[in-house]
Every structure is written in structure tokens, then in C-alpha cells.
Amino acid sequence: MYVYSSYLAELLEEKKKLGPFVQVLPIYSRLLNQGLVVVTFSLFGSSFLYEICC
């Protein structure tokens, strides 16, 4: 669980850094978002994702 938590923190930090470059690097942004979904699902399960997405 700790590994996923620290990885999630790293992904969120990368997302902050990417902010100004989203228009220039759309594929990287999409991959980063997919990584965030995977890690969030691993930590909190599908019920958490359902609350965010729907």
C-alpha cells in the first residue's frame, strides 16, 4: 500500500509540473492521467473511481 501511495504522490507532482505544457504534450498528459486512474483504483477500489467519474 505504501508503494502505491508514494507512486500516487509522484504522479500528482508530475501532473502539477505538466500543467503549462498540456497543449504541447497531450499524449504524455493522457498517459499520466491513465497512470493516476490505475494507482487510484489499486488504492481505493472501484467505488472510489465511480464517485469521481460519475
C-alpha positions as CSV (number, residue, x, y, z in Angstrom):
1,M,0.0,0.0,0.0
2,Y,2.9,2.4,0.8
3,V,4.4,1.8,-2.6
4,Y,1.1,2.8,-4.3
5,S,0.8,5.9,-2.1
6,S,4.2,7.2,-2.8
7,Y,3.8,6.5,-6.5
8,L,0.5,8.3,-6.5
9,A,2.2,11.3,-4.9
10,E,4.9,11.2,-7.6
11,L,2.3,11.1,-10.3
12,L,0.4,14.0,-8.8
13,E,3.6,16.0,-8.6
14,E,4.3,15.3,-12.3
15,K,0.8,16.4,-13.2
16,K,1.4,19.8,-11.4
17,K,4.6,20.2,-13.4
18,L,2.9,19.3,-16.6
19,G,0.2,22.0,-16.3
20,P,1.7,24.6,-18.6
21,F,2.6,22.1,-21.2
22,V,-0.7,20.1,-21.6
23,Q,-1.4,21.6,-25.0
24,V,2.1,20.8,-26.3
25,L,2.3,17.3,-24.8
26,P,-1.2,15.9,-24.9
27,I,-0.2,12.2,-25.2
28,Y,2.0,12.5,-22.1
29,S,-0.9,14.1,-20.3
30,R,-3.2,11.3,-21.3
31,L,-0.7,8.6,-20.2
32,L,-0.2,10.4,-16.8
33,N,-4.0,10.5,-16.3
34,Q,-4.2,6.8,-17.1
35,G,-1.5,6.1,-14.5
36,L,-3.4,8.1,-11.9
37,V,-6.5,6.1,-12.6
38,V,-4.7,2.8,-12.3
39,V,-3.0,3.7,-9.0
40,T,-6.1,5.2,-7.5
41,F,-8.1,2.1,-8.4
42,S,-5.4,0.0,-6.8
43,L,-5.5,2.0,-3.6
44,F,-9.2,2.8,-3.2
45,G,-11.1,0.3,-5.4
46,S,-13.8,0.8,-8.0
47,S,-16.3,2.5,-5.7
48,F,-13.9,5.5,-5.3
49,L,-13.5,5.8,-9.1
50,Y,-17.2,5.6,-9.6
51,E,-17.7,8.6,-7.2
52,I,-15.1,10.6,-9.1
53,C,-16.1,9.8,-12.7
54,C,-19.9,9.6,-12.4
